[in-house]
Amino acid sequence: MEVENKQDFEDICKSEIDSDIRVKQELPVIVDSIVDSSLNNGGFTHIDYEPLPSKEKVVLIINKFLEILFPGYFSKEKINPVNIKYYIGKNVTELYELLSDQISCSIRHDCIRFKAPCGDCTKKGQFATIDILKSVTELRKTLTDDIKAVYDGDPAAKSYDEIIFSYPGLYAISVYRIANLLYAAKVPLLPRIMTEYAHSKTGIDIHPGAEIGTRFVIDHGTGVVIGETTIIGNNVRIYQGVTIGALSLPRGSIESLKNIKRHPTIEDDVIIYAGATILGGETVIGKGTTIGGNVWLTDSVPSNTRVFIKEPELSFN
């Protein structure tokens, strides 16, 4: 709208200010409604003096782990043989502070949730963190084997550096292996937050409770799902879109099946091609077997077997 003089301009501004004030008068009513809903169990809330774990800090923990697991790759500073002890010492100390605090928050949250007696959550977090950090050297060896397996099986990989920097499969496996340490230590919440963060970045969904052997490769990776009670042996390679999951569960049976093996066992030296779906806790894929693309399996397969869908008949019109 064209303003002809200063008075018209001032009148319009006053009108807009008055309108804004009238609208904002509705905000206290909205706030009171949301607060009342929150205090009276309307939806999910966590209104307590004890903090929940922080997703932001969990991401910092993942990044700090990666800096320690792969020195020089993810750091902001140059690493050399002279300063590496200082660098590792600084990062391990920072990781200890972050991780022990978040583990303590997770344990304390579970104590409150299940109305358990106070169990010295801070001390438990500290000791659990020390035990996890003691596993870092072994974890580095396992990830080294994973990287070598990627390189050995992928002609497109030009170097180990390329794999570490850019392969989403390795990133998802690295975060899974970190989360699995916490899962094995019975740390609540954090392991799943970690693997779901990796899921959001890579499209690869690995439950931290899965048991996965060495030299594990996820090639390309988008759409891969690996369920909680899955067991995978050594030297296994899977491609994009593979599901290693559970059969459909009867309604009302979820609680009774939570501690039951619901996902398949994949033995050593198995290759599973893109789009394959393997379901069921009693399903075992034998050692040395190859599962072709888009295969659907709910039954076990013997060792050294090739399972493929019969080639469809194509029609060209």
C-alpha positions in Angstrom: 0.0 0.0 0.0 1.3 3.4 -0.9 1.7 5.9 2.0 1.1 9.5 1.0 2.5 11.3 4.1 4.2 10.8 7.5 0.9 10.9 9.4 -0.5 8.0 7.3 2.7 6.0 8.0 2.4 6.6 11.7 -1.2 5.5 11.8 -0.4 2.3 10.0 2.4 1.5 12.4 0.2 2.2 15.4 -2.5 0.0 14.0 0.0 -2.9 13.4 1.4 -2.5 17.0 -2.1 -2.6 18.5 -3.0 -5.7 16.5 0.2 -7.4 17.6 -0.6 -6.6 21.3 -4.1 -7.9 21.0 -3.0 -11.2 19.4 -0.2 -11.7 22.0 -2.7 -11.4 24.8 -3.8 -14.9 23.8 -0.4 -16.4 24.6 -0.8 -16.6 28.5 -4.0 -18.6 28.0 -2.2 -21.0 25.6 0.8 -21.3 28.0 -1.6 -22.1 30.9 -3.3 -24.8 28.9 0.0 -26.5 27.9 1.3 -26.4 31.5 -1.9 -27.8 32.9 -1.8 -30.6 30.3 1.8 -31.3 31.1 1.3 -31.4 34.9 -1.7 -33.6 34.6 -0.2 -36.3 32.4 -1.4 -35.0 29.1 0.9 -36.8 26.6 4.5 -37.6 27.5 6.5 -35.3 29.7 9.6 -35.5 31.9 9.1 -32.9 34.6 11.6 -33.7 37.3 14.5 -32.3 39.1 16.8 -35.0 37.7 17.8 -34.4 34.0 17.3 -36.9 31.2 20.4 -37.9 29.1 21.2 -35.3 26.5 21.0 -36.3 22.9 23.3 -33.4 22.0 25.9 -34.7 24.5 25.5 -38.3 23.1 26.5 -37.0 19.7 29.5 -35.3 21.3 30.4 -38.7 22.9 30.2 -40.4 19.5 32.4 -37.8 17.9 34.9 -38.0 20.8 35.0 -41.8 20.5 35.7 -41.5 16.7 38.6 -39.1 17.4 40.1 -41.7 19.8 39.4 -44.7 17.6 40.9 -43.0 14.5 43.5 -40.5 15.7 44.1 -37.8 13.1 41.1 -38.5 11.0 38.4 -36.6 12.8 40.4 -34.1 14.9 40.6 -30.4 14.4 44.3 -30.4 15.2 47.3 -31.9 13.6 48.5 -35.2 15.2 52.1 -36.3 15.2 54.3 -38.8 17.2 55.3 -36.0 19.5 51.9 -34.8 20.6 49.8 -38.0 20.3 50.1 -38.8 24.0 48.8 -35.4 24.9 46.1 -35.6 22.3 44.9 -39.1 23.4 45.1 -38.1 27.1 43.1 -35.0 26.6 40.4 -36.7 24.5 40.1 -39.7 26.8 39.7 -37.4 29.8 37.0 -35.4 28.1 35.3 -38.5 27.0 35.4 -39.9 30.5 33.7 -36.7 31.9 31.0 -36.7 29.2 30.3 -40.4 29.2 30.2 -41.0 33.0 27.8 -38.1 33.4 25.5 -39.3 30.7 25.6 -42.9 32.0 24.8 -41.7 35.5 21.8 -39.7 34.1 20.6 -42.8 32.3 20.9 -45.0 35.3 19.2 -42.4 37.6 16.4 -42.1 35.1 15.8 -45.8 35.2 15.9 -45.9 39.0 13.2 -43.2 39.2 11.2 -44.8 36.4 11.1 -48.1 38.2 11.0 -46.6 41.7 14.2 -48.4 42.7 16.1 -47.6 45.9 19.0 -45.2 45.4 22.0 -47.2 44.0 24.7 -44.6 43.8 24.2 -43.7 40.2 27.2 -41.4 39.9 29.6 -44.0 41.1 28.1 -46.7 38.7 28.5 -44.3 35.8 32.1 -43.7 36.7 33.0 -47.4 37.0 31.0 -48.3 33.8 32.9 -45.6 31.9 36.3 -46.9 33.0 35.4 -50.5 32.0 34.2 -49.2 28.6 37.3 -47.2 28.0 39.5 -50.2 28.8 37.8 -51.9 25.7 38.9 -49.1 23.3 42.2 -50.8 22.3 40.4 -54.1 21.4 37.7 -52.1 19.6 40.3 -50.4 17.4 41.5 -53.9 16.4 38.0 -55.0 15.5 37.3 -51.8 13.4 40.7 -52.2 11.7 39.6 -55.7 10.5 36.2 -54.2 9.4 38.0 -51.6 7.3 40.4 -54.2 5.7 37.4 -56.3 4.8 35.7 -53.4 3.1 38.9 -52.7 1.1 39.5 -56.4 0.2 35.9 -56.7 -1.2 35.4 -53.4 -2.9 37.3 -52.5 -6.1 35.8 -49.0 -5.9 37.7 -48.3 -2.6 40.9 -46.5 -3.5 42.3 -46.4 0.0 41.7 -47.1 3.7 41.5 -43.3 4.2 38.6 -43.1 1.7 36.7 -45.8 3.6 37.2 -44.2 7.0 36.3 -40.7 5.8 33.3 -41.4 3.5 31.7 -44.9 3.8 28.4 -44.8 5.6 28.5 -48.5 6.3 31.7 -48.1 8.3 30.3 -45.1 10.2 27.2 -47.1 11.2 29.3 -50.2 12.2 31.6 -47.9 14.2 28.7 -46.3 16.1 27.1 -49.8 16.6 30.3 -51.2 18.1 30.6 -48.3 20.5 26.9 -48.6 21.5 27.2 -52.4 21.8 29.8 -51.9 24.6 27.3 -49.8 26.5 24.5 -52.3 25.8 26.7 -55.1 27.2 27.3 -53.0 30.3 23.5 -52.7 30.7 23.5 -48.9 30.3 20.0 -47.8 29.6 18.9 -45.3 26.8 22.3 -44.3 25.5 23.1 -47.3 23.2 19.8 -46.8 21.3 20.2 -43.1 21.1 23.6 -43.7 19.5 22.5 -46.2 16.9 19.4 -44.2 16.0 21.6 -41.2 15.5 23.7 -43.2 13.1 20.5 -44.5 11.5 19.4 -40.9 10.8 22.7 -40.1 9.2 23.2 -43.2 7.1 19.9 -45.0 6.6 21.4 -48.0 8.3 19.5 -49.3 11.4 21.6 -51.6 13.6 20.2 -52.4 17.1 23.0 -52.1 19.7 22.0 -55.5 21.1 22.9 -57.4 18.0 25.9 -59.7 18.2 28.2 -59.0 15.2 31.6 -60.7 14.5 34.7 -59.3 12.9 35.3 -58.3 9.3 31.7 -57.2 8.9 30.9 -55.2 5.8 27.8 -53.2 4.9 28.2 -52.2 1.2 26.3 -49.0 0.2 24.0 -49.6 3.1 20.8 -47.5 2.7 17.8 -49.4 4.1 19.7 -52.0 6.0 17.9 -53.2 9.2 19.5 -55.5 11.8 17.3 -56.5 14.8 18.2 -56.7 18.4 18.7 -60.5 18.8 20.4 -61.0 15.5 23.7 -63.0 15.7 26.2 -62.5 12.8 29.4 -64.4 12.5 32.8 -63.4 11.1 33.5 -62.2 7.5 29.9 -61.4 6.6 29.0 -59.0 3.8 25.5 -57.5 3.3 24.3 -55.0 0.7 21.7 -52.2 0.7 18.1 -52.9 1.6 18.8 -56.1 3.5 16.5 -56.8 6.5 17.5 -59.2 9.2 14.4 -59.0 11.2 11.6 -60.6 13.3 8.4 -62.3 12.2 5.2 -60.4 12.8 4.3 -60.7 16.5 0.8 -61.6 17.8 -1.0 -58.6 19.3 -0.7 -58.5 23.1 2.5 -60.7 23.1 5.1 -58.0 22.9 6.1 -58.0 26.6 6.4 -61.8 26.8 8.7 -61.9 23.7 11.1 -59.1 24.7 13.7 -61.4 26.0 13.2 -64.1 23.4 15.5 -64.5 20.3 13.4 -63.1 17.5 15.9 -62.4 14.8 18.0 -64.7 12.6 21.5 -66.1 13.0 23.9 -65.5 10.1 27.0 -67.8 10.3 30.5 -67.0 9.0 31.4 -66.1 5.4 27.9 -65.3 4.3 27.0 -62.8 1.6 23.5 -61.3 1.4 22.7 -59.3 -1.7 20.5 -56.2 -2.0 16.9 -56.3 -1.0 17.0 -59.7 0.7 14.7 -60.2 3.8 15.5 -62.8 6.4 13.2 -63.2 9.3 12.7 -65.2 12.5 14.6 -66.2 15.6 14.9 -69.8 14.5 16.2 -69.0 11.1 19.9 -69.9 10.6 21.8 -69.1 7.4 24.6 -71.6 7.3 28.3 -70.9 6.9 29.5 -69.9 3.4 26.0 -69.4 2.0 25.1 -66.7 -0.6 21.6 -65.2 -0.5 20.6 -63.5 -3.7 18.9 -60.1 -4.2 15.2 -59.8 -3.1 15.0 -63.3 -1.6 12.5 -63.7 1.2 13.4 -66.3 3.8 11.8 -67.5 7.0 13.4 -70.9 7.0 17.0 -72.0 7.7 19.5 -72.6 4.9 22.3 -75.2 5.0 25.9 -74.2 4.8 27.5 -73.5 1.4 24.2 -73.0 -0.3 23.3 -70.5 -3.1 19.7 -69.1 -2.7 18.4 -67.1 -5.7 15.0 -66.1 -7.1 14.4 -67.7 -10.4 15.2 -65.2 -13.2 11.9 -63.6 -14.3 10.8 -63.7 -17.9 11.1 -60.2 -19.5 8.8 -58.9 -22.1 9.8 -56.3 -24.6 6.9 -54.7 -26.5 
